[in-house]
Amino acid sequence: MKELRKFNRDRNLGLLKNTKVFDVIIIGGGALGLGCALDASSRGFSVALFEKHDFCKGTSSRSTKLIHGGIRYLEKLHFSLVYESLKERDLLIKNASHIVKQIGFIIPVYKYWSMFYYWIGLKLYDLISGNYIFSKSKIIDSKTALDYIPNLNKNKLKGGVIYFDGQFNDSRLGIDLALTSLEFNSVMLNYMSVDNFLKENNKISGVKVFDSIGDKYYNIKAKSVINCTGVFSQSIINLDSIQQESLIKPSQGIHLIIDKKFLNGDFGFLVPNTSDGRVLFAIPWLNHVILGTTDREVENPVFDPVAKEEEVEYILKNAKQFFNIKPKRSDIKTVFVGLRPLVSNSKKLKSKDLSRKHKIVISESGLISVIGGKWTTYRKIAEDTIDFLISKFNLKTIESPTKKIKIINGLKHIDFSEKSLSEKFYISKSLIIHFVKNEMAINLDDIMSRRTRCLFLDVEESIKIAPIVVEIMANELLKDKIWENKQLKSFYKLTNLYKI
């Protein structure tokens, strides 16, 4: 069996220095950046990707963990977006079956008329999907609903409608996409920030990047540059030209993690319309339950957003209506917050009413920026972006092969029988070493938040095991106690954002 290329920083830096001109430079190592890297490199183009922090550090590790068509989009008559999303959902479960799985949901019904309303909508959802990869929706009585979710509020429960979508581990898929891109010779580096553009005759000819690990600047030449920085896209656009008006309207969504006992099974539930028209869900994930989400407009996005008190109370208040044993603040093990990079064509529309459709724009100097989108459609957005790039820069026309590319399972050969360092989630010494040696984990947060999901599952347990994890990392990276203490100090500060 062919040995996978190690995600090694020194090797990638060497390739960066030895390439005179790249076909494509990608700014941003989230879902869209990684998707564009795989699409471009699999077509045969030379690619360099730069991420200012760690891969999937931002929104792409803070999603709802669903690969879905978008039930609520049907109500807004966004049929084309639902169709595209469902087709991409099917491709993902085929090409990344190690990480994308089917998950069942119940829409609990407390009025008979709504039962048929939801059933008709979900039958349309099934019809649009057009295949048999996912199980089909059906009406169930109250007894069956309680068999699936014993903790559902029984009072006046008439039954429910079952439907199925996909679930995944977002940052894990991101790393596996990076590993897959490496097989097509992409150069990919985290902790590399693009600080300026190189220009010739007012056209972008490359980027100036700062390596925060090596404390060094590089001028990297390229035929084209793609901006995939999500809610921070405008900051990159402003490096090119401060005259371009922002198309981004960031929206904040928070997620609460509670114990698995609140669902006590493999099914989640979804309420399509709460008191203010938003969606409420409870989803089983990694032996825990995700409660969410909010949709709050944000004026100035920050890299580490904080959950507002009213957002936490909103979710708890609405969730209590649908649980028999009701979650309290003391049941919350961690809270994580993500920012959606929504495309806005109107200042009047609220974020919950904005389309999740993406937009591709190009500046006078040639900077391509991808605005909007979501994990489910990352592959199609990447394909559209590289097609757009080819047309604008007269590159060789090559059809995207990504519909048929199997995403590498970076943990395929890991022995998970080794004893875990924690009883709350799985993290072992050999796994930590693997992340450092083969997956470019550089800081403690890289392992605790994204290579594993410890911080996203239980903040107190993460604090407890952090000294053990950082010591293993230090031994592997040949770092001293000063480095360990700096890492712990930084991580402990970060954990405050995950507490309530």
C-alpha positions as CSV (number, residue, x, y, z in Angstrom):
1,M,0.0,0.0,0.0
2,K,1.2,3.5,-0.9
3,E,2.4,5.4,2.2
4,L,0.7,8.7,2.6
5,R,2.8,11.9,2.5
6,K,3.3,13.3,6.0
7,F,1.8,16.7,6.6
8,N,5.2,18.0,7.5
9,R,5.9,21.7,7.9
10,D,9.6,21.7,6.9
11,R,8.9,19.7,3.8
12,N,6.2,22.1,2.7
13,L,8.4,25.1,3.4
14,G,11.1,23.5,1.2
15,L,8.6,23.1,-1.6
16,L,7.5,26.7,-1.2
17,K,11.0,28.0,-1.5
18,N,11.8,25.8,-4.5
19,T,8.8,26.8,-6.6
20,K,9.4,29.9,-8.7
21,V,5.8,30.7,-9.7
22,F,2.6,28.9,-8.5
23,D,-0.5,28.6,-10.7
24,V,-2.7,29.4,-7.8
25,I,-2.2,30.8,-4.3
26,I,-5.1,30.3,-1.8
27,I,-5.6,32.5,1.2
28,G,-7.5,30.7,4.0
29,G,-7.3,27.1,5.3
30,G,-11.0,26.5,6.1
31,A,-13.6,24.5,4.2
32,L,-13.5,26.6,1.0
33,G,-9.8,27.1,0.9
34,L,-9.1,23.4,1.4
35,G,-11.7,22.6,-1.2
36,C,-10.2,24.9,-3.7
37,A,-6.7,23.5,-3.1
38,L,-7.9,20.0,-3.8
39,D,-9.9,21.0,-6.8
40,A,-7.0,23.0,-8.4
41,S,-4.3,20.6,-7.6
42,S,-6.3,17.6,-8.8
43,R,-6.6,19.3,-12.1
44,G,-2.8,19.5,-12.3
45,F,-2.3,23.1,-11.2
46,S,0.5,24.0,-8.8
47,V,-1.0,25.3,-5.5
48,A,0.1,27.0,-2.4
49,L,-2.3,27.5,0.5
50,F,-1.6,29.9,3.4
51,E,-3.6,29.9,6.7
52,K,-3.0,32.6,9.2
53,H,-3.8,30.4,12.2
54,D,-4.4,26.7,12.1
55,F,-6.4,24.8,9.5
56,C,-10.2,25.2,10.2
57,K,-9.5,27.4,13.2
58,G,-12.4,29.7,12.5
59,T,-15.9,29.0,11.3
60,S,-15.0,25.7,9.6
61,S,-14.5,24.0,13.0
62,R,-17.5,25.6,14.6
63,S,-20.3,24.4,12.4
64,T,-23.5,22.5,13.5
65,K,-21.7,19.3,12.3
66,L,-24.4,18.5,9.7
67,I,-24.1,17.8,6.0
68,H,-27.6,18.7,4.9
69,G,-29.9,19.9,2.1
70,G,-31.4,22.6,4.3
71,I,-35.0,21.9,5.5
72,R,-35.7,25.5,6.2
73,Y,-34.6,26.5,2.7
74,L,-37.7,24.7,1.3
75,E,-40.0,27.2,3.2
76,K,-38.2,30.1,1.6
77,L,-38.5,28.4,-1.9
78,H,-34.8,28.1,-2.4
79,F,-35.2,24.9,-4.4
80,S,-32.0,25.2,-6.4
81,L,-29.9,25.5,-3.2
82,V,-31.7,22.5,-1.7
83,Y,-31.1,20.5,-4.8
84,E,-27.4,21.4,-5.0
85,S,-26.9,20.7,-1.3
86,L,-28.6,17.3,-1.4
87,K,-26.5,16.3,-4.4
88,E,-23.3,17.3,-2.6
89,R,-24.5,15.5,0.5
90,D,-24.7,12.3,-1.5
91,L,-21.2,12.8,-3.0
92,L,-19.8,13.4,0.5
93,I,-21.2,10.3,2.0
94,K,-19.8,8.3,-0.9
95,N,-16.3,10.0,-1.0
96,A,-15.8,10.5,2.8
97,S,-17.8,7.6,4.2
98,H,-15.3,7.3,7.1
99,I,-16.4,10.6,8.5
100,V,-19.9,11.4,7.0
101,K,-22.7,9.3,8.4
102,Q,-26.5,9.2,8.2
103,I,-28.3,10.6,11.2
104,G,-32.0,10.5,11.9
105,F,-34.1,13.5,13.1
106,I,-37.6,13.7,14.5
107,I,-39.7,16.8,14.1
108,P,-41.9,16.5,17.2
109,V,-45.5,17.4,16.5
110,Y,-48.0,18.8,19.1
111,K,-50.8,19.7,16.6
112,Y,-52.1,17.3,14.1
113,W,-52.3,19.8,11.2
114,S,-48.6,20.5,11.5
115,M,-47.8,16.7,11.2
116,F,-49.0,16.7,7.6
117,Y,-47.5,20.1,6.8
118,Y,-44.0,18.8,7.8
119,W,-44.6,15.4,6.2
120,I,-45.4,17.0,2.8
121,G,-42.3,19.2,3.0
122,L,-40.1,16.3,3.9
123,K,-41.5,14.2,1.1
124,L,-40.6,17.0,-1.2
125,Y,-37.1,16.9,0.4
126,D,-36.9,13.2,-0.4
127,L,-38.1,13.8,-3.9
128,I,-35.5,16.5,-4.6
129,S,-32.7,14.2,-3.3
130,G,-33.7,11.6,-6.0
131,N,-31.9,8.6,-4.7
132,Y,-31.9,5.9,-2.0
133,I,-28.6,6.6,-0.3
134,F,-30.4,8.2,2.7
135,S,-33.5,6.6,4.3
136,K,-36.8,8.2,3.5
137,S,-39.0,10.3,5.8
138,K,-42.1,9.0,7.5
139,I,-44.8,9.8,10.0
140,I,-44.6,8.2,13.5
141,D,-47.0,8.1,16.5
142,S,-46.1,9.5,19.9
143,K,-45.1,6.1,21.3
144,T,-42.6,5.5,18.5
145,A,-41.3,9.1,18.9
146,L,-40.7,8.4,22.6
147,D,-39.0,5.1,21.8
148,Y,-36.5,7.0,19.7
149,I,-36.1,10.0,22.1
150,P,-37.3,9.0,25.6
151,N,-36.7,12.5,26.9
152,L,-39.1,14.2,24.6
153,N,-41.8,16.3,26.2
154,K,-44.8,13.9,26.4
155,N,-47.4,16.6,27.1
156,K,-49.8,16.8,24.2
157,L,-47.3,15.0,21.9
158,K,-49.2,13.7,18.8
159,G,-46.2,12.1,17.2
160,G,-43.7,13.3,14.7
161,V,-42.1,13.1,11.3
162,I,-38.7,11.3,10.9
163,Y,-36.2,12.4,8.2
164,F,-32.5,11.8,7.6
165,D,-29.5,13.9,6.8
166,G,-25.7,13.6,7.2
167,Q,-23.5,14.3,10.1
168,F,-19.7,14.7,10.3
169,N,-16.7,16.0,12.3
170,D,-15.9,19.3,10.5
171,S,-12.3,20.0,11.5
172,R,-11.4,16.3,10.9
173,L,-12.8,16.5,7.4
174,G,-10.7,19.6,6.9
175,I,-7.5,17.8,7.8
176,D,-8.4,14.9,5.6
177,L,-9.0,17.3,2.7
178,A,-5.5,18.7,3.3
179,L,-4.0,15.3,3.4
180,T,-5.8,14.4,0.1
181,S,-4.5,17.7,-1.5
182,L,-1.0,16.7,-0.5
183,E,-1.3,13.7,-2.7
184,F,-1.8,16.1,-5.6
185,N,1.3,18.1,-4.7
186,S,-0.3,21.0,-3.0
187,V,1.9,23.1,-0.7
188,M,-0.1,23.8,2.5
189,L,1.1,25.8,5.5
190,N,-0.6,27.0,8.7
191,Y,0.5,30.0,10.8
192,M,1.4,31.8,7.5
193,S,-0.4,35.2,7.2
194,V,-0.8,37.1,3.9
195,D,0.3,40.6,4.8
196,N,0.3,42.2,1.4
197,F,0.1,41.6,-2.4
198,L,2.8,41.7,-4.9
199,K,1.8,43.6,-8.0
200,E,3.1,44.2,-11.6
201,N,1.4,46.7,-13.8
202,N,-1.4,47.0,-11.2
203,K,-2.1,43.3,-11.4
204,I,-1.5,40.9,-8.5
205,S,1.5,38.7,-9.2
206,G,1.9,37.1,-5.8
207,V,1.7,37.6,-2.0
208,K,4.0,38.6,0.9
209,V,3.5,36.1,3.7
210,F,4.7,36.1,7.3
211,D,5.7,32.8,8.9
212,S,4.8,33.3,12.5
213,I,6.5,30.1,13.5
214,G,9.8,30.8,11.8
215,D,9.5,34.6,12.3
216,K,10.3,35.2,8.6
217,Y,8.8,36.9,5.5
218,Y,8.5,35.3,2.1
219,N,7.6,36.8,-1.3
220,I,5.7,34.1,-3.2
221,K,4.9,34.6,-6.9
222,A,1.7,33.3,-8.5
223,K,-0.4,33.5,-11.7
224,S,-3.6,33.9,-9.6
225,V,-4.7,34.4,-6.0
226,I,-8.0,33.3,-4.4
227,N,-9.3,34.8,-1.2
228,C,-11.1,32.1,0.9
229,T,-11.1,33.8,4.3
230,G,-14.8,33.6,5.1
231,V,-16.1,36.4,7.4
232,F,-12.7,38.0,7.2
233,S,-12.7,38.2,3.4
234,Q,-13.1,42.0,3.4
235,S,-9.8,42.5,5.3
236,I,-8.0,40.7,2.4
237,I,-10.0,42.6,-0.2
238,N,-9.0,45.8,1.6
239,L,-5.3,44.8,1.2
240,D,-5.9,45.0,-2.5
241,S,-8.3,47.9,-2.7
242,I,-10.2,49.8,0.1
243,Q,-12.7,51.0,-2.5
244,Q,-14.7,47.7,-2.8
245,E,-17.9,47.6,-0.8
246,S,-18.4,44.7,1.6
247,L,-20.7,41.9,0.4
248,I,-20.5,40.1,3.7
249,K,-23.1,40.2,6.5
250,P,-21.7,38.0,9.4
251,S,-24.1,36.1,11.6
252,Q,-23.2,34.5,14.9
253,G,-24.5,31.1,15.9
254,I,-23.8,29.5,19.3
255,H,-23.9,25.8,20.3
256,L,-24.2,24.4,23.7
257,I,-22.8,20.9,24.6
258,I,-24.8,18.9,27.1
259,D,-24.7,15.3,28.3
260,K,-25.9,12.4,26.0
261,K,-28.7,11.5,28.6
262,F,-30.8,14.4,27.2
263,L,-31.4,12.4,24.0
264,N,-30.2,8.9,25.1
265,G,-30.1,7.5,21.6
266,D,-29.0,8.0,18.0
267,F,-31.8,10.3,16.9
268,G,-31.8,14.1,17.2
269,F,-34.8,16.4,17.0
270,L,-35.4,19.6,15.1
271,V,-38.0,22.3,15.6
272,P,-38.3,24.3,12.3
273,N,-39.9,27.3,13.8
274,T,-39.4,28.6,17.4
275,S,-41.1,31.6,18.9
276,D,-39.1,34.0,16.7
277,G,-39.0,31.9,13.6
278,R,-35.6,30.3,14.1
279,V,-34.6,26.7,14.1
280,L,-33.9,24.7,17.3
281,F,-32.1,21.4,17.3
282,A,-30.7,18.8,19.6
283,I,-28.1,16.5,17.9
284,P,-26.2,13.5,19.3
285,W,-22.5,14.0,18.5
286,L,-19.4,12.2,19.8
287,N,-21.2,10.8,22.8
288,H,-22.6,14.2,23.7
289,V,-25.5,16.4,22.6
290,I,-25.3,19.7,20.6
291,L,-28.1,22.3,21.3
292,G,-28.4,25.2,19.0
293,T,-28.5,27.6,17.4
294,T,-28.8,31.4,17.4
295,D,-28.7,33.8,14.4
296,R,-27.4,37.1,15.6
297,E,-26.1,39.8,13.3
298,V,-22.5,40.9,13.9
299,E,-21.1,44.2,12.8
300,N,-17.3,43.6,13.2
301,P,-16.3,39.9,13.2
302,V,-13.6,38.8,15.6
303,F,-11.6,35.6,15.4
304,D,-12.7,34.3,18.8
305,P,-16.4,35.3,19.1
306,V,-18.1,35.1,22.5
307,A,-21.5,33.7,23.3
308,K,-23.8,36.4,24.7
309,E,-25.8,35.7,27.8
310,E,-29.1,36.3,25.9
311,E,-28.1,33.7,23.3
312,V,-27.5,31.0,26.0
313,E,-30.8,31.8,27.7
314,Y,-32.6,31.8,24.3
315,I,-31.5,28.2,23.6
316,L,-32.1,26.9,27.1
317,K,-35.6,28.6,27.2
318,N,-36.7,27.1,23.9
319,A,-35.1,23.7,24.5
320,K,-36.9,23.2,27.8
321,Q,-40.2,23.2,26.0
322,F,-39.3,20.0,24.2
323,F,-37.5,18.0,26.9
324,N,-39.0,16.0,29.8
325,I,-35.7,16.3,31.8
326,K,-34.9,19.9,31.1
327,P,-31.3,21.1,30.6
328,K,-30.0,23.8,33.0
329,R,-27.0,26.1,32.8
330,S,-25.1,23.7,35.1
331,D,-25.6,20.9,32.5
332,I,-23.6,22.9,29.8
333,K,-20.2,21.3,29.4
334,T,-18.9,23.8,26.8
335,V,-20.2,26.4,24.4
336,F,-18.7,27.1,21.0
337,V,-19.4,30.0,18.7
338,G,-19.2,30.3,14.9
339,L,-19.7,33.2,12.4
340,R,-21.5,32.6,9.2
341,P,-20.1,34.5,6.2
342,L,-23.5,35.3,4.6
343,V,-23.8,37.2,1.3
344,S,-25.8,40.4,1.6
345,N,-27.4,42.2,-1.3
346,S,-29.7,44.1,0.9
347,K,-29.2,46.0,4.2
348,K,-32.8,45.5,5.1
349,L,-32.8,41.7,5.2
350,K,-32.1,40.0,8.6
351,S,-29.3,37.3,8.7
352,K,-31.8,34.5,9.2
353,D,-33.5,35.5,5.9
354,L,-30.3,35.7,3.8
355,S,-29.5,33.0,1.3
356,R,-26.6,30.6,2.0
357,K,-25.7,30.7,-1.7
358,H,-22.1,31.7,-2.5
359,K,-20.8,34.5,-4.7
360,I,-17.5,34.7,-6.6
361,V,-16.1,38.2,-7.4
362,I,-12.9,39.5,-9.0
363,S,-11.2,42.8,-8.5
364,E,-9.6,45.0,-11.1
365,S,-6.2,43.7,-10.0
366,G,-7.3,40.1,-10.4
367,L,-8.0,39.0,-6.8
368,I,-10.7,36.4,-6.8
369,S,-12.8,36.3,-3.6
370,V,-15.3,33.6,-2.6
371,I,-18.1,34.9,-0.4
372,G,-20.6,32.8,1.5
373,G,-21.2,29.1,1.3
374,K,-21.2,26.2,3.8
375,W,-19.5,22.9,4.5
376,T,-22.2,20.8,2.6
377,T,-21.5,22.6,-0.7
378,Y,-17.7,23.2,-0.3
379,R,-16.8,20.9,-3.2
380,K,-19.2,22.5,-5.7
381,I,-18.2,26.0,-4.6
382,A,-14.5,25.0,-5.1
383,E,-15.3,23.6,-8.5
384,D,-17.2,26.8,-9.5
385,T,-14.2,28.9,-8.2
386,I,-11.6,27.1,-10.2
387,D,-13.8,27.1,-13.3
388,F,-14.1,30.9,-12.8
389,L,-10.3,31.2,-12.4
390,I,-9.6,29.3,-15.5
391,S,-12.0,31.4,-17.6
392,K,-10.5,34.7,-16.2
393,F,-6.8,33.8,-16.4
394,N,-6.9,31.8,-19.6
395,L,-5.5,28.7,-18.0
396,K,-5.7,25.3,-19.5
397,T,-9.3,24.0,-19.4
398,I,-9.4,20.8,-17.3
399,E,-12.6,19.4,-15.9
400,S,-12.8,19.0,-12.1
401,P,-12.3,15.4,-11.0
402,T,-13.4,15.9,-7.4
403,K,-16.8,14.2,-7.7
404,K,-14.9,10.9,-7.9
405,I,-12.0,11.6,-5.5
406,K,-12.1,9.6,-2.3
407,I,-11.1,11.7,0.7
408,I,-8.2,10.2,2.6
409,N,-8.8,8.9,6.1
410,G,-5.8,10.3,8.0
411,L,-6.6,8.1,11.1
412,K,-7.1,4.9,9.2
413,H,-4.0,3.2,10.6
414,I,-4.3,4.6,14.2
415,D,-4.6,2.0,16.9
416,F,-7.5,3.2,19.1
417,S,-7.1,0.4,21.6
418,E,-4.4,2.4,23.5
419,K,-5.7,3.7,26.8
420,S,-7.2,7.2,26.7
421,L,-5.8,10.0,28.8
422,S,-9.3,11.0,29.6
423,E,-12.5,9.1,30.6
424,K,-14.7,11.7,28.9
425,F,-13.4,11.4,25.3
426,Y,-10.6,9.6,23.4
427,I,-7.1,11.1,23.3
428,S,-4.0,9.0,23.6
429,K,-0.3,9.5,23.6
430,S,0.3,7.8,20.3
431,L,-2.6,9.9,18.8
432,I,-0.9,13.1,20.0
433,I,2.4,12.1,18.5
434,H,0.7,11.3,15.2
435,F,-0.9,14.8,15.1
436,V,2.5,16.4,15.7
437,K,4.5,14.3,13.2
438,N,1.9,13.8,10.4
439,E,-0.8,16.5,10.7
440,M,1.1,19.7,11.3
441,A,-0.2,20.2,14.9
442,I,2.0,23.0,16.3
443,N,0.2,24.5,19.3
444,L,-1.7,22.9,22.1
445,D,-5.0,24.3,20.8
446,D,-4.4,22.6,17.5
447,I,-4.8,19.2,19.2
448,M,-7.3,20.1,21.9
449,S,-9.7,21.9,19.6
450,R,-9.4,20.5,16.0
451,R,-7.3,17.3,15.7
452,T,-9.4,16.1,18.6
453,R,-12.5,17.9,19.8
454,C,-11.8,17.9,23.5
455,L,-12.4,21.6,24.0
456,F,-15.6,21.4,22.0
457,L,-16.9,18.6,24.3
458,D,-15.9,19.4,27.8
459,V,-14.0,22.5,28.8
460,E,-13.2,21.5,32.4
461,E,-11.9,18.1,31.3
462,S,-9.8,19.8,28.7
463,I,-8.2,22.0,31.3
464,K,-7.5,19.0,33.4
465,I,-5.6,17.0,30.8
466,A,-3.9,19.9,29.0
467,P,-0.6,19.6,31.0
468,I,-0.3,15.9,30.0
469,V,-0.9,16.7,26.3
470,V,1.5,19.6,26.2
471,E,4.3,17.6,27.8
472,I,3.9,14.9,25.1
473,M,4.0,17.6,22.4
474,A,7.1,19.2,23.9
475,N,9.0,15.9,23.9
476,E,8.1,15.3,20.3
477,L,8.8,18.9,19.2
478,L,12.0,19.2,21.3
479,K,10.6,22.1,23.3
480,D,11.5,23.2,26.8
481,K,9.4,23.9,30.0
482,I,9.2,27.6,29.0
483,W,7.4,26.6,25.8
484,E,5.1,24.3,27.7
485,N,4.2,27.1,30.2
486,K,3.5,29.6,27.4
487,Q,1.3,27.0,25.6
488,L,-0.7,26.3,28.8
489,K,-1.1,30.0,29.6
490,S,-2.4,30.7,26.1
491,F,-4.7,27.7,26.2
492,Y,-6.2,28.4,29.6
493,K,-7.0,32.0,28.4
494,L,-8.7,30.5,25.3
495,T,-10.9,28.1,27.4
496,N,-12.6,31.1,29.1
497,L,-14.4,31.6,25.8
498,Y,-15.9,28.1,26.0
499,K,-17.3,28.6,29.6
500,I,-20.5,30.3,30.6
